[in-house]
Amino acid sequence: MRNTIKRSTFFTKILQWEFWPFTLFYFPILLYWLWLSIKARSFFFFSASNPSIETGGMMGESKIRILEQIPEAYLPKTFFVKAGEDITALNRKLISFNISYPLIAKPDVGERGRMVEKIKNAQEMESYLRLIRVDFIVQEFIGYPLELGIFYVRYPDETTGKVTSIVIKDFLKVIGDGQSTILELMKNYPRAAFQLARLGPKLGGLAEHIPATGEVVDLEPIGNHARGTTFLNGNDLIDQHLNEVFDSISKQIPGFYYGRYDLKCTSIEDLKLGKNIKIMELNGAGAEPAHIYHPHSSLLLAYKALFSHWRMLYEVSKQNHKHGIPYMSFSEARKKYKEVKEYQKVLLNNG
């Protein structure tokens, strides 16, 4: 069975480009970045894209500093926790911010969903504190039914912006057939099989449970592609109403022009009315138009979208630079890179 799973996941990784290694998939984009850098006369032109976000949001940016700039009406209750803080101090903050379990805990500087957890109770929180070695943030858990990634771009020389990409997140799950255990269902579904090493130990006795035919078993509460979430193309939802909503939100964030909102909402209708929206994160220059990862979508169309967004990133950065926003220097970039590598080393050694 183990060899069968390895063969299945191996061929899935070969045949479905959404699972290709980052460096392989992004090689053509690297070449385009070099060309844009020559045009801009800076390898770090992207750092001018969002003046209010460190490095423009390409690397090492603090989530809490970005969230502090978002209008309060759209924010989940959130607070910052310094590495090494004990459970007593954290409990005081939970009371102060009126946050109860379950909640979301995540590193202040992200790394592909690493150490992002839905914490169900105080015991799990204590376990998380024993593992985490970096600063992190706590957010109330938002139970809205839809989670989306909304990409927004506004050129500094223009008065209005637009939504350029929508991804709908379909969380990792298996569907019962009345005969197979949850573990067997995972082994027979490549997207879940990729997560077996990580999720298997967490299943416990559930691994041998046999779900009824049609029963949906949720496996992962975090909407991250690296953690098994299916990204669906929602670009057909883009219209003038959506553009106006995100134009209004984005203009309330000083120095923000380019990036992706990761949010939850109650419905598409409410989203287009600007109602019942909670923004969990805002990602800057390093964000992707994640609709490209729709299963079995065209590789050529994916590259077309990525090249288009990098061109927009270049234009936004160039216009901001023209208005006096400096590009990050080589020494600043080297210092930040070293900081990020040290941070990643600590984070990746957690638990």
Order of alpha helices (4+ residues) and beta strands (2+ residues): alpha-alpha-alpha-alpha-beta-alpha-beta-beta-alpha-beta-beta-beta-beta-alpha-alpha-alpha-beta-beta-alpha-beta-alpha-beta-alpha-alpha
